[in-house]
Amino acid sequence: MDNLTREQRSYCMSKIRGKNTLPEKRYKRKNSNLIFQPSIFGKPDFINYKEKIVIFIDGCFWHKCSKHYKEPKSNKKYWLPKLEKNVIRDAEVNLAYKNSYWKVLRIWEHKLKR
């Protein structure tokens, strides 16, 4: 059971960023030659057209990192299928880019921490 009201949970969730997250900003600072173009298939965080590389910065929770993922304690009927869909979509996107001769680089959020 959630310990927040529906309004409180809605407010908290609205503050979670989907783009321009801290890990993405850290990576971009170190790799200024990369292009951010979210309208591309799979919404890669960065693209290097010259080298044909797409880069995804994956959050440990959202993409079920094997080291840091912790199963949600509340609202499992909602979260578990949602997170599983993320993992399946990641695999589909990887395959599509690899079939198009692009290199896919997925970087976990915890790898970008200071």
KATAGI-V970611 format. One record per pair of residues at least 12 apart in sequence whose C-alpha atoms are under 7 Angstrom apart, sorted by sequence separation. I is the first residue (numbers start at 1). J is the second residue. D is the distance in Angstrom with one decimal. If there is no record, write none. Layout:
i=I j=J d=D
i=I j=J d=D
//
This chain:
i=34 j=46 d=5.9
i=35 j=47 d=5.2
i=44 j=56 d=5.2
i=45 j=57 d=6.4
i=34 j=47 d=5.8
i=35 j=48 d=6.5
i=34 j=48 d=5.6
i=63 j=83 d=6.6
i=62 j=83 d=6.1
i=63 j=86 d=6.1
i=63 j=87 d=5.8
i=24 j=57 d=6.3
i=58 j=106 d=6.7
i=60 j=108 d=6.4
i=53 j=102 d=5.6
i=54 j=103 d=6.3
i=55 j=104 d=6.1
i=56 j=105 d=6.3
i=57 j=106 d=6.0
i=58 j=107 d=6.0
i=59 j=108 d=6.1
i=60 j=109 d=6.0
i=52 j=102 d=5.1
i=53 j=103 d=4.7
i=54 j=104 d=5.1
i=55 j=105 d=4.8
i=56 j=106 d=4.8
i=57 j=107 d=4.9
i=58 j=108 d=5.0
i=59 j=109 d=5.0
i=42 j=93 d=5.8
i=52 j=103 d=6.3
i=53 j=104 d=5.9
i=54 j=105 d=6.2
i=55 j=106 d=5.8
i=56 j=107 d=6.2
i=57 j=108 d=6.0
i=58 j=109 d=5.7
i=57 j=109 d=6.4
i=2 j=74 d=5.8
i=1 j=74 d=5.3
i=1 j=75 d=6.8
i=27 j=112 d=7.0
i=23 j=109 d=5.8
i=26 j=112 d=6.8
i=23 j=112 d=5.9
//
